[in-house]
Amino acid sequence: MFPGGVGNTQQDAERFRTLFDGVHDKLFGRLPDNTWVYPGHGSDTTLAAERPHLAEWRERGW
């Protein structure tokens, strides 16, 4: 997961769905909002900062 999305899936709808569902279930579904995320690149973020955007991520598909 990165700030603003789950990462690049090369416009592959199945890869995006799999990655999004995993992040949604295993991170957002299990961890508290004050959990920090330290991506390999980009700024650090928290689940609380990203949670309001989940529907947007799913809609845009990346």
All heavy atoms as TSV, in Angstrom:
chain	resi	resn	atom	element	x	y	z
A	1	MET	N	N	0.825	-1.165	0.000
A	1	MET	CA	C	0.000	0.000	0.000
A	1	MET	C	C	0.877	1.238	0.000
A	1	MET	O	O	1.939	1.263	0.612
A	1	MET	CB	C	-0.884	0.008	1.240
A	1	MET	CG	C	-1.929	1.080	1.189
A	1	MET	SD	S	-2.844	1.207	2.726
A	1	MET	CE	C	-2.025	2.604	3.428
A	2	PHE	N	N	0.421	2.257	-0.705
A	2	PHE	CA	C	1.099	3.536	-0.799
A	2	PHE	C	C	0.100	4.643	-0.478
A	2	PHE	O	O	-1.109	4.420	-0.563
A	2	PHE	CB	C	1.649	3.748	-2.212
A	2	PHE	CG	C	2.643	2.711	-2.614
A	2	PHE	CD1	C	2.243	1.587	-3.305
A	2	PHE	CD2	C	3.980	2.868	-2.299
A	2	PHE	CE1	C	3.157	0.614	-3.670
A	2	PHE	CE2	C	4.906	1.906	-2.657
A	2	PHE	CZ	C	4.494	0.784	-3.349
A	3	PRO	N	N	0.558	5.824	-0.146
A	3	PRO	CA	C	-0.391	6.922	0.023
A	3	PRO	C	C	-1.160	7.130	-1.276
A	3	PRO	O	O	-0.562	7.255	-2.344
A	3	PRO	CB	C	0.499	8.132	0.318
A	3	PRO	CG	C	1.777	7.560	0.816
A	3	PRO	CD	C	1.925	6.242	0.114
A	4	GLY	N	N	-2.455	7.061	-1.209
A	4	GLY	CA	C	-3.275	7.294	-2.392
A	4	GLY	C	C	-3.638	6.065	-3.195
A	4	GLY	O	O	-4.309	6.166	-4.217
A	5	GLY	N	N	-3.235	4.881	-2.780
A	5	GLY	CA	C	-3.610	3.692	-3.536
A	5	GLY	C	C	-2.828	2.459	-3.134
A	5	GLY	O	O	-1.984	2.492	-2.245
A	6	VAL	N	N	-3.132	1.379	-3.842
A	6	VAL	CA	C	-2.485	0.108	-3.519
A	6	VAL	C	C	-1.251	-0.164	-4.361
A	6	VAL	O	O	-0.546	-1.136	-4.137
A	6	VAL	CB	C	-3.476	-1.087	-3.650
A	6	VAL	CG1	C	-4.572	-0.972	-2.629
A	6	VAL	CG2	C	-4.042	-1.186	-5.047
A	7	GLY	N	N	-0.982	0.669	-5.336
A	7	GLY	CA	C	0.188	0.478	-6.177
A	7	GLY	C	C	-0.188	0.197	-7.616
A	7	GLY	O	O	-1.352	0.007	-7.956
A	8	ASN	N	N	0.807	0.148	-8.460
A	8	ASN	CA	C	0.620	-0.025	-9.890
A	8	ASN	C	C	0.357	-1.489	-10.226
A	8	ASN	O	O	1.154	-2.360	-9.900
A	8	ASN	CB	C	1.866	0.470	-10.625
A	8	ASN	CG	C	1.696	0.491	-12.116
A	8	ASN	OD1	O	0.734	-0.014	-12.658
A	8	ASN	ND2	N	2.649	1.093	-12.784
A	9	THR	N	N	-0.753	-1.753	-10.884
A	9	THR	CA	C	-1.078	-3.116	-11.321
A	9	THR	C	C	-1.098	-3.206	-12.841
A	9	THR	O	O	-1.710	-4.111	-13.399
A	9	THR	CB	C	-2.420	-3.582	-10.728
A	9	THR	OG1	O	-3.444	-2.681	-11.132
A	9	THR	CG2	C	-2.357	-3.660	-9.213
A	10	GLN	N	N	-0.432	-2.248	-13.516
A	10	GLN	CA	C	-0.299	-2.263	-14.971
A	10	GLN	C	C	-1.660	-2.342	-15.680
A	10	GLN	O	O	-1.792	-2.988	-16.714
A	10	GLN	CB	C	0.601	-3.420	-15.417
A	10	GLN	CG	C	1.954	-3.456	-14.758
A	10	GLN	CD	C	2.808	-2.266	-15.121
A	10	GLN	OE1	O	2.813	-1.822	-16.255
A	10	GLN	NE2	N	3.526	-1.739	-14.153
A	11	GLN	N	N	-2.673	-1.713	-15.105
A	11	GLN	CA	C	-4.033	-1.680	-15.650
A	11	GLN	C	C	-4.647	-3.074	-15.802
A	11	GLN	O	O	-5.521	-3.286	-16.638
A	11	GLN	CB	C	-4.074	-0.919	-16.979
A	11	GLN	CG	C	-3.662	0.517	-16.823
A	11	GLN	CD	C	-3.728	1.295	-18.100
A	11	GLN	OE1	O	-3.665	0.745	-19.201
A	11	GLN	NE2	N	-3.868	2.594	-17.971
A	12	ASP	N	N	-4.180	-4.008	-15.009
A	12	ASP	CA	C	-4.724	-5.368	-15.005
A	12	ASP	C	C	-5.816	-5.436	-13.934
A	12	ASP	O	O	-5.528	-5.388	-12.733
A	12	ASP	CB	C	-3.606	-6.359	-14.705
A	12	ASP	CG	C	-4.053	-7.803	-14.710
A	12	ASP	OD1	O	-5.163	-8.095	-14.206
A	12	ASP	OD2	O	-3.281	-8.648	-15.194
A	13	ALA	N	N	-7.064	-5.526	-14.363
A	13	ALA	CA	C	-8.203	-5.473	-13.442
A	13	ALA	C	C	-8.158	-6.591	-12.400
A	13	ALA	O	O	-8.492	-6.365	-11.233
A	13	ALA	CB	C	-9.508	-5.530	-14.226
A	14	GLU	N	N	-7.756	-7.768	-12.785
A	14	GLU	CA	C	-7.694	-8.894	-11.847
A	14	GLU	C	C	-6.597	-8.681	-10.805
A	14	GLU	O	O	-6.799	-8.942	-9.628
A	14	GLU	CB	C	-7.469	-10.204	-12.590
A	14	GLU	CG	C	-7.398	-11.420	-11.693
A	14	GLU	CD	C	-8.685	-11.686	-10.914
A	14	GLU	OE1	O	-9.768	-11.245	-11.335
A	14	GLU	OE2	O	-8.603	-12.344	-9.861
A	15	ARG	N	N	-5.437	-8.216	-11.249
A	15	ARG	CA	C	-4.349	-7.928	-10.308
A	15	ARG	C	C	-4.761	-6.834	-9.330
A	15	ARG	O	O	-4.473	-6.921	-8.138
A	15	ARG	CB	C	-3.084	-7.506	-11.061
A	15	ARG	CG	C	-2.379	-8.662	-11.731
A	15	ARG	CD	C	-1.191	-8.216	-12.541
A	15	ARG	NE	N	-0.185	-7.570	-11.698
A	15	ARG	CZ	C	0.775	-6.788	-12.181
A	15	ARG	NH1	N	0.865	-6.564	-13.476
A	15	ARG	NH2	N	1.652	-6.235	-11.377
A	16	PHE	N	N	-5.427	-5.798	-9.843
A	16	PHE	CA	C	-5.882	-4.728	-8.972
A	16	PHE	C	C	-6.872	-5.261	-7.944
A	16	PHE	O	O	-6.758	-4.971	-6.762
A	16	PHE	CB	C	-6.530	-3.580	-9.751
A	16	PHE	CG	C	-7.184	-2.592	-8.833
A	16	PHE	CD1	C	-6.427	-1.669	-8.141
A	16	PHE	CD2	C	-8.551	-2.635	-8.609
A	16	PHE	CE1	C	-7.011	-0.783	-7.242
A	16	PHE	CE2	C	-9.150	-1.750	-7.724
A	16	PHE	CZ	C	-8.380	-0.830	-7.045
A	17	ARG	N	N	-7.849	-6.025	-8.392
A	17	ARG	CA	C	-8.866	-6.550	-7.476
A	17	ARG	C	C	-8.230	-7.398	-6.384
A	17	ARG	O	O	-8.543	-7.255	-5.202
A	17	ARG	CB	C	-9.918	-7.367	-8.230
A	17	ARG	CG	C	-11.080	-7.806	-7.319
A	17	ARG	CD	C	-12.035	-8.732	-8.025
A	17	ARG	NE	N	-11.410	-9.953	-8.492
A	17	ARG	CZ	C	-11.064	-10.974	-7.697
A	17	ARG	NH1	N	-11.260	-10.926	-6.410
A	17	ARG	NH2	N	-10.510	-12.050	-8.215
A	18	THR	N	N	-7.314	-8.264	-6.759
A	18	THR	CA	C	-6.638	-9.121	-5.794
A	18	THR	C	C	-5.845	-8.284	-4.786
A	18	THR	O	O	-5.927	-8.510	-3.572
A	18	THR	CB	C	-5.701	-10.108	-6.513
A	18	THR	OG1	O	-6.481	-10.920	-7.387
A	18	THR	CG2	C	-4.951	-10.987	-5.531
A	19	LEU	N	N	-5.087	-7.323	-5.276
A	19	LEU	CA	C	-4.279	-6.485	-4.396
A	19	LEU	C	C	-5.167	-5.617	-3.501
A	19	LEU	O	O	-4.959	-5.529	-2.293
A	19	LEU	CB	C	-3.347	-5.610	-5.230
A	19	LEU	CG	C	-2.332	-4.768	-4.479
A	19	LEU	CD1	C	-1.442	-5.638	-3.601
A	19	LEU	CD2	C	-1.486	-3.986	-5.467
A	20	PHE	N	N	-6.176	-4.985	-4.093
A	20	PHE	CA	C	-7.076	-4.138	-3.305
A	20	PHE	C	C	-7.784	-4.946	-2.226
A	20	PHE	O	O	-7.841	-4.525	-1.073
A	20	PHE	CB	C	-8.110	-3.462	-4.212
A	20	PHE	CG	C	-9.047	-2.571	-3.448
A	20	PHE	CD1	C	-8.722	-1.246	-3.212
A	20	PHE	CD2	C	-10.241	-3.057	-2.946
A	20	PHE	CE1	C	-9.576	-0.423	-2.487
A	20	PHE	CE2	C	-11.101	-2.250	-2.219
A	20	PHE	CZ	C	-10.766	-0.927	-1.991
A	21	ASP	N	N	-8.329	-6.095	-2.599
A	21	ASP	CA	C	-9.045	-6.919	-1.614
A	21	ASP	C	C	-8.125	-7.351	-0.477
A	21	ASP	O	O	-8.528	-7.360	0.684
A	21	ASP	CB	C	-9.678	-8.144	-2.280
A	21	ASP	CG	C	-10.861	-7.796	-3.165
A	21	ASP	OD1	O	-11.343	-6.638	-3.119
A	21	ASP	OD2	O	-11.306	-8.687	-3.915
A	22	GLY	N	N	-6.882	-7.698	-0.799
A	22	GLY	CA	C	-5.940	-8.092	0.243
A	22	GLY	C	C	-5.623	-6.949	1.191
A	22	GLY	O	O	-5.629	-7.121	2.411
A	23	VAL	N	N	-5.361	-5.773	0.648
A	23	VAL	CA	C	-5.081	-4.598	1.476
A	23	VAL	C	C	-6.310	-4.241	2.305
A	23	VAL	O	O	-6.210	-3.957	3.496
A	23	VAL	CB	C	-4.625	-3.408	0.598
A	23	VAL	CG1	C	-4.658	-2.102	1.360
A	23	VAL	CG2	C	-3.232	-3.668	0.039
A	24	HIS	N	N	-7.463	-4.275	1.677
A	24	HIS	CA	C	-8.703	-3.942	2.377
A	24	HIS	C	C	-8.949	-4.898	3.543
A	24	HIS	O	O	-9.218	-4.465	4.666
A	24	HIS	CB	C	-9.877	-3.988	1.394
A	24	HIS	CG	C	-11.175	-3.595	1.995
A	24	HIS	ND1	N	-12.007	-4.498	2.615
A	24	HIS	CD2	C	-11.776	-2.390	2.090
A	24	HIS	CE1	C	-13.070	-3.866	3.073
A	24	HIS	NE2	N	-12.957	-2.573	2.760
A	25	ASP	N	N	-8.835	-6.187	3.291
A	25	ASP	CA	C	-9.144	-7.187	4.315
A	25	ASP	C	C	-8.047	-7.321	5.371
A	25	ASP	O	O	-8.331	-7.378	6.564
A	25	ASP	CB	C	-9.386	-8.553	3.679
A	25	ASP	CG	C	-10.600	-8.569	2.762
A	25	ASP	OD1	O	-11.425	-7.625	2.813
A	25	ASP	OD2	O	-10.712	-9.522	1.971
A	26	LYS	N	N	-6.797	-7.379	4.920
A	26	LYS	CA	C	-5.701	-7.690	5.834
A	26	LYS	C	C	-5.127	-6.482	6.563
A	26	LYS	O	O	-4.561	-6.636	7.639
A	26	LYS	CB	C	-4.593	-8.414	5.084
A	26	LYS	CG	C	-5.047	-9.777	4.594
A	26	LYS	CD	C	-4.005	-10.455	3.759
A	26	LYS	CE	C	-4.563	-11.785	3.239
A	26	LYS	NZ	N	-3.636	-12.415	2.314
A	27	LEU	N	N	-5.246	-5.299	6.000
A	27	LEU	CA	C	-4.779	-4.103	6.694
A	27	LEU	C	C	-5.946	-3.337	7.306
A	27	LEU	O	O	-6.053	-3.225	8.515
A	27	LEU	CB	C	-3.997	-3.191	5.747
A	27	LEU	CG	C	-2.683	-3.727	5.192
A	27	LEU	CD1	C	-2.031	-2.698	4.289
A	27	LEU	CD2	C	-1.746	-4.105	6.314
A	28	PHE	N	N	-6.817	-2.811	6.441
A	28	PHE	CA	C	-7.919	-1.988	6.935
A	28	PHE	C	C	-8.914	-2.791	7.762
A	28	PHE	O	O	-9.536	-2.253	8.668
A	28	PHE	CB	C	-8.631	-1.295	5.771
A	28	PHE	CG	C	-7.806	-0.213	5.145
A	28	PHE	CD1	C	-7.061	-0.462	4.005
A	28	PHE	CD2	C	-7.770	1.055	5.692
A	28	PHE	CE1	C	-6.294	0.533	3.425
A	28	PHE	CE2	C	-7.001	2.057	5.122
A	28	PHE	CZ	C	-6.269	1.794	3.988
A	29	GLY	N	N	-9.063	-4.062	7.470
A	29	GLY	CA	C	-10.012	-4.892	8.202
A	29	GLY	C	C	-9.509	-5.395	9.542
A	29	GLY	O	O	-10.298	-5.847	10.360
A	30	ARG	N	N	-8.213	-5.322	9.774
A	30	ARG	CA	C	-7.639	-5.916	10.986
A	30	ARG	C	C	-6.900	-4.939	11.901
A	30	ARG	O	O	-6.752	-5.204	13.088
A	30	ARG	CB	C	-6.645	-7.013	10.608
A	30	ARG	CG	C	-7.273	-8.168	9.891
A	30	ARG	CD	C	-6.249	-9.205	9.547
A	30	ARG	NE	N	-6.839	-10.268	8.740
A	30	ARG	CZ	C	-6.164	-11.265	8.250
A	30	ARG	NH1	N	-4.869	-11.374	8.482
A	30	ARG	NH2	N	-6.756	-12.186	7.522
A	31	LEU	N	N	-6.405	-3.870	11.339
A	31	LEU	CA	C	-5.546	-2.978	12.108
A	31	LEU	C	C	-6.259	-1.675	12.457
A	31	LEU	O	O	-7.117	-1.220	11.709
A	31	LEU	CB	C	-4.267	-2.674	11.312
A	31	LEU	CG	C	-3.424	-3.901	10.963
A	31	LEU	CD1	C	-2.305	-3.513	10.012
A	31	LEU	CD2	C	-2.877	-4.543	12.219
A	32	PRO	N	N	-5.870	-1.046	13.568
A	32	PRO	CA	C	-6.511	0.205	13.967
A	32	PRO	C	C	-6.095	1.368	13.066
A	32	PRO	O	O	-5.051	1.329	12.402
A	32	PRO	CB	C	-6.021	0.422	15.400
A	32	PRO	CG	C	-4.749	-0.323	15.492
A	32	PRO	CD	C	-4.881	-1.500	14.557
A	33	ASP	N	N	-6.915	2.401	13.062
A	33	ASP	CA	C	-6.659	3.570	12.223
A	33	ASP	C	C	-5.344	4.266	12.528
A	33	ASP	O	O	-4.777	4.918	11.658
A	33	ASP	CB	C	-7.805	4.577	12.353
A	33	ASP	CG	C	-8.985	4.225	11.467
A	33	ASP	OD1	O	-8.855	3.345	10.597
A	33	ASP	OD2	O	-10.041	4.853	11.649
A	34	ASN	N	N	-4.831	4.133	13.744
A	34	ASN	CA	C	-3.583	4.822	14.070
A	34	ASN	C	C	-2.343	4.044	13.617
A	34	ASN	O	O	-1.221	4.420	13.929
A	34	ASN	CB	C	-3.505	5.144	15.561
A	34	ASN	CG	C	-3.473	3.911	16.444
A	34	ASN	OD1	O	-3.690	2.798	15.978
A	34	ASN	ND2	N	-3.211	4.118	17.722
A	35	THR	N	N	-2.528	2.986	12.832
A	35	THR	CA	C	-1.417	2.200	12.295
A	35	THR	C	C	-0.698	3.002	11.210
A	35	THR	O	O	-1.318	3.494	10.263
A	35	THR	CB	C	-1.923	0.877	11.689
A	35	THR	OG1	O	-2.579	0.129	12.710
A	35	THR	CG2	C	-0.793	0.065	11.095
A	36	TRP	N	N	0.607	3.127	11.354
A	36	TRP	CA	C	1.426	3.817	10.358
A	36	TRP	C	C	1.806	2.854	9.234
A	36	TRP	O	O	2.055	1.674	9.471
A	36	TRP	CB	C	2.700	4.372	10.994
A	36	TRP	CG	C	2.437	5.661	11.703
A	36	TRP	CD1	C	2.092	5.808	13.013
A	36	TRP	CD2	C	2.453	6.954	11.136
A	36	TRP	NE1	N	1.900	7.127	13.288
A	36	TRP	CE2	C	2.121	7.866	12.156
A	36	TRP	CE3	C	2.719	7.447	9.857
A	36	TRP	CZ2	C	2.044	9.238	11.942
A	36	TRP	CZ3	C	2.648	8.816	9.655
A	36	TRP	CH2	C	2.315	9.690	10.675
A	37	VAL	N	N	1.894	3.370	8.016
A	37	VAL	CA	C	2.318	2.611	6.838
A	37	VAL	C	C	3.576	3.290	6.315
A	37	VAL	O	O	3.607	4.505	6.121
A	37	VAL	CB	C	1.219	2.609	5.755
A	37	VAL	CG1	C	1.688	1.884	4.510
A	37	VAL	CG2	C	-0.056	1.988	6.297
A	38	TYR	N	N	4.614	2.494	6.115
A	38	TYR	CA	C	5.900	2.993	5.625
A	38	TYR	C	C	6.171	2.364	4.254
A	38	TYR	O	O	6.799	1.305	4.167
A	38	TYR	CB	C	7.015	2.655	6.615
A	38	TYR	CG	C	6.775	3.225	7.988
A	38	TYR	CD1	C	6.258	2.442	9.015
A	38	TYR	CD2	C	7.068	4.555	8.247
A	38	TYR	CE1	C	6.033	2.974	10.273
A	38	TYR	CE2	C	6.847	5.098	9.513
A	38	TYR	CZ	C	6.327	4.300	10.513
A	38	TYR	OH	O	6.110	4.828	11.753
A	39	PRO	N	N	5.710	2.994	3.183
A	39	PRO	CA	C	5.874	2.404	1.852
A	39	PRO	C	C	7.326	2.446	1.384
A	39	PRO	O	O	8.151	3.186	1.937
A	39	PRO	CB	C	4.992	3.293	0.969
A	39	PRO	CG	C	4.947	4.593	1.674
A	39	PRO	CD	C	5.019	4.277	3.144
A	40	GLY	N	N	7.608	1.676	0.358
A	40	GLY	CA	C	8.953	1.644	-0.205
A	40	GLY	C	C	9.341	2.961	-0.853
A	40	GLY	O	O	10.515	3.266	-0.986
A	41	HIS	N	N	8.372	3.739	-1.288
A	41	HIS	CA	C	8.615	5.089	-1.783
A	41	HIS	C	C	7.369	5.912	-1.500
A	41	HIS	O	O	6.302	5.383	-1.246
A	41	HIS	CB	C	8.991	5.107	-3.272
A	41	HIS	CG	C	7.984	4.463	-4.162
A	41	HIS	ND1	N	6.842	5.106	-4.605
A	41	HIS	CD2	C	7.919	3.225	-4.690
A	41	HIS	CE1	C	6.146	4.282	-5.374
A	41	HIS	NE2	N	6.774	3.131	-5.437
A	42	GLY	N	N	7.511	7.205	-1.500
A	42	GLY	CA	C	6.411	8.083	-1.119
A	42	GLY	C	C	6.433	8.359	0.377
A	42	GLY	O	O	7.256	7.825	1.118
A	43	SER	N	N	5.530	9.196	0.812
A	43	SER	CA	C	5.482	9.612	2.214
A	43	SER	C	C	4.830	8.560	3.093
A	43	SER	O	O	3.990	7.787	2.639
A	43	SER	CB	C	4.688	10.911	2.327
A	43	SER	OG	O	5.284	11.925	1.574
A	44	ASP	N	N	5.216	8.557	4.358
A	44	ASP	CA	C	4.553	7.714	5.348
A	44	ASP	C	C	3.107	8.180	5.496
A	44	ASP	O	O	2.791	9.343	5.235
A	44	ASP	CB	C	5.245	7.823	6.695
A	44	ASP	CG	C	6.702	7.421	6.651
A	44	ASP	OD1	O	7.119	6.781	5.672
A	44	ASP	OD2	O	7.417	7.755	7.608
A	45	THR	N	N	2.230	7.293	5.920
A	45	THR	CA	C	0.825	7.624	6.085
A	45	THR	C	C	0.246	6.745	7.185
A	45	THR	O	O	0.934	5.889	7.732
A	45	THR	CB	C	0.057	7.471	4.752
A	45	THR	OG1	O	-1.263	7.990	4.900
A	45	THR	CG2	C	0.009	6.025	4.279
A	46	THR	N	N	-1.013	6.962	7.498
A	46	THR	CA	C	-1.718	6.109	8.453
A	46	THR	C	C	-2.955	5.539	7.787
A	46	THR	O	O	-3.438	6.061	6.776
A	46	THR	CB	C	-2.161	6.900	9.701
A	46	THR	OG1	O	-3.113	7.883	9.309
A	46	THR	CG2	C	-0.990	7.535	10.422
A	47	LEU	N	N	-3.477	4.480	8.365
A	47	LEU	CA	C	-4.720	3.918	7.834
A	47	LEU	C	C	-5.854	4.929	7.947
A	47	LEU	O	O	-6.704	4.993	7.068
A	47	LEU	CB	C	-5.066	2.619	8.553
A	47	LEU	CG	C	-4.095	1.463	8.335
A	47	LEU	CD1	C	-4.607	0.211	9.042
A	47	LEU	CD2	C	-3.840	1.191	6.873
A	48	ALA	N	N	-5.854	5.740	9.004
A	48	ALA	CA	C	-6.895	6.759	9.169
A	48	ALA	C	C	-6.878	7.768	8.029
A	48	ALA	O	O	-7.937	8.205	7.555
A	48	ALA	CB	C	-6.729	7.484	10.500
A	49	ALA	N	N	-5.698	8.138	7.562
A	49	ALA	CA	C	-5.588	9.106	6.471
A	49	ALA	C	C	-6.051	8.514	5.147
A	49	ALA	O	O	-6.604	9.223	4.291
A	49	ALA	CB	C	-4.149	9.598	6.347
A	50	GLU	N	N	-5.856	7.218	4.956
A	50	GLU	CA	C	-6.171	6.578	3.678
A	50	GLU	C	C	-7.586	5.990	3.624
A	50	GLU	O	O	-8.181	5.918	2.553
A	50	GLU	CB	C	-5.149	5.481	3.388
A	50	GLU	CG	C	-3.713	5.965	3.350
A	50	GLU	CD	C	-3.442	7.060	2.322
A	50	GLU	OE1	O	-4.025	7.014	1.220
A	50	GLU	OE2	O	-2.645	7.968	2.627
A	51	ARG	N	N	-8.138	5.589	4.751
A	51	ARG	CA	C	-9.436	4.909	4.787
A	51	ARG	C	C	-10.552	5.666	4.045
A	51	ARG	O	O	-11.319	5.049	3.307
A	51	ARG	CB	C	-9.856	4.617	6.219
A	51	ARG	CG	C	-11.112	3.772	6.320
A	51	ARG	CD	C	-11.525	3.516	7.766
A	51	ARG	NE	N	-10.494	2.854	8.544
A	51	ARG	CZ	C	-10.246	1.553	8.528
A	51	ARG	NH1	N	-10.976	0.752	7.760
A	51	ARG	NH2	N	-9.296	1.034	9.284
A	52	PRO	N	N	-10.661	6.995	4.188
A	52	PRO	CA	C	-11.751	7.700	3.496
A	52	PRO	C	C	-11.692	7.603	1.973
A	52	PRO	O	O	-12.667	7.904	1.294
A	52	PRO	CB	C	-11.580	9.156	3.944
A	52	PRO	CG	C	-10.792	9.098	5.195
A	52	PRO	CD	C	-9.908	7.884	5.061
A	53	HIS	N	N	-10.565	7.160	1.441
A	53	HIS	CA	C	-10.364	7.127	-0.007
A	53	HIS	C	C	-10.526	5.738	-0.625
A	53	HIS	O	O	-10.350	5.575	-1.835
A	53	HIS	CB	C	-8.983	7.689	-0.339
A	53	HIS	CG	C	-8.757	9.046	0.235
A	53	HIS	ND1	N	-9.349	10.183	-0.280
A	53	HIS	CD2	C	-8.041	9.436	1.318
A	53	HIS	CE1	C	-8.992	11.224	0.457
A	53	HIS	NE2	N	-8.203	10.787	1.440
A	54	LEU	N	N	-10.858	4.735	0.168
A	54	LEU	CA	C	-10.948	3.367	-0.352
A	54	LEU	C	C	-11.936	3.242	-1.506
A	54	LEU	O	O	-11.642	2.589	-2.509
A	54	LEU	CB	C	-11.311	2.389	0.767
A	54	LEU	CG	C	-10.217	2.154	1.808
A	54	LEU	CD1	C	-10.744	1.276	2.941
A	54	LEU	CD2	C	-8.995	1.546	1.177
A	55	ALA	N	N	-13.087	3.855	-1.396
A	55	ALA	CA	C	-14.087	3.774	-2.481
A	55	ALA	C	C	-13.540	4.423	-3.754
A	55	ALA	O	O	-13.755	3.915	-4.865
A	55	ALA	CB	C	-15.393	4.433	-2.055
A	56	GLU	N	N	-12.818	5.517	-3.604
A	56	GLU	CA	C	-12.200	6.190	-4.749
A	56	GLU	C	C	-11.182	5.275	-5.426
A	56	GLU	O	O	-11.129	5.179	-6.647
A	56	GLU	CB	C	-11.521	7.474	-4.281
A	56	GLU	CG	C	-10.702	8.189	-5.325
A	56	GLU	CD	C	-9.843	9.288	-4.737
A	56	GLU	OE1	O	-10.169	9.814	-3.652
A	56	GLU	OE2	O	-8.825	9.608	-5.364
A	57	TRP	N	N	-10.354	4.609	-4.621
A	57	TRP	CA	C	-9.359	3.693	-5.186
A	57	TRP	C	C	-10.041	2.597	-5.991
A	57	TRP	O	O	-9.631	2.281	-7.107
A	57	TRP	CB	C	-8.532	3.033	-4.099
A	57	TRP	CG	C	-7.736	3.930	-3.221
A	57	TRP	CD1	C	-7.630	5.294	-3.292
A	57	TRP	CD2	C	-6.937	3.525	-2.125
A	57	TRP	NE1	N	-6.804	5.750	-2.300
A	57	TRP	CE2	C	-6.364	4.695	-1.558
A	57	TRP	CE3	C	-6.646	2.299	-1.558
A	57	TRP	CZ2	C	-5.521	4.654	-0.458
A	57	TRP	CZ3	C	-5.807	2.260	-0.459
A	57	TRP	CH2	C	-5.246	3.415	0.083
A	58	ARG	N	N	-11.082	1.995	-5.395
A	58	ARG	CA	C	-11.782	0.920	-6.088
A	58	ARG	C	C	-12.400	1.420	-7.392
A	58	ARG	O	O	-12.309	0.766	-8.431
A	58	ARG	CB	C	-12.864	0.305	-5.197
A	58	ARG	CG	C	-13.521	-0.909	-5.840
A	58	ARG	CD	C	-14.633	-1.499	-5.015
A	58	ARG	NE	N	-14.221	-2.056	-3.754
A	58	ARG	CZ	C	-13.747	-3.305	-3.589
A	58	ARG	NH1	N	-13.614	-4.091	-4.626
A	58	ARG	NH2	N	-13.427	-3.727	-2.400
A	59	GLU	N	N	-12.992	2.599	-7.350
A	59	GLU	CA	C	-13.652	3.161	-8.528
A	59	GLU	C	C	-12.675	3.423	-9.667
A	59	GLU	O	O	-12.954	3.113	-10.823
A	59	GLU	CB	C	-14.372	4.463	-8.143
A	59	GLU	CG	C	-15.054	5.159	-9.282
A	59	GLU	CD	C	-16.254	4.409	-9.827
A	59	GLU	OE1	O	-16.849	3.619	-9.075
A	59	GLU	OE2	O	-16.577	4.603	-11.018
A	60	ARG	N	N	-11.519	3.977	-9.354
A	60	ARG	CA	C	-10.566	4.311	-10.418
A	60	ARG	C	C	-9.761	3.106	-10.880
A	60	ARG	O	O	-9.186	3.121	-11.957
A	60	ARG	CB	C	-9.677	5.462	-10.004
A	60	ARG	CG	C	-8.613	5.119	-9.021
A	60	ARG	CD	C	-7.675	6.273	-8.761
A	60	ARG	NE	N	-6.620	5.801	-7.900
A	60	ARG	CZ	C	-6.192	6.415	-6.822
A	60	ARG	NH1	N	-6.724	7.566	-6.479
A	60	ARG	NH2	N	-5.226	5.903	-6.103
A	61	GLY	N	N	-9.676	2.069	-10.050
A	61	GLY	CA	C	-9.011	0.838	-10.460
A	61	GLY	C	C	-7.507	0.848	-10.398
A	61	GLY	O	O	-6.847	0.063	-11.064
A	62	TRP	N	N	-6.929	1.746	-9.594
A	62	TRP	CA	C	-5.474	1.728	-9.372
A	62	TRP	C	C	-5.163	2.391	-8.069
A	62	TRP	O	O	-5.945	3.057	-7.497
A	62	TRP	CB	C	-4.689	2.391	-10.491
A	62	TRP	CG	C	-4.976	3.820	-10.743
A	62	TRP	CD1	C	-5.967	4.310	-11.550
A	62	TRP	CD2	C	-4.329	4.967	-10.172
A	62	TRP	NE1	N	-5.944	5.673	-11.530
A	62	TRP	CE2	C	-4.962	6.112	-10.686
A	62	TRP	CE3	C	-3.292	5.130	-9.272
A	62	TRP	CZ2	C	-4.587	7.386	-10.339
A	62	TRP	CZ3	C	-2.914	6.417	-8.927
A	62	TRP	CH2	C	-3.550	7.528	-9.458
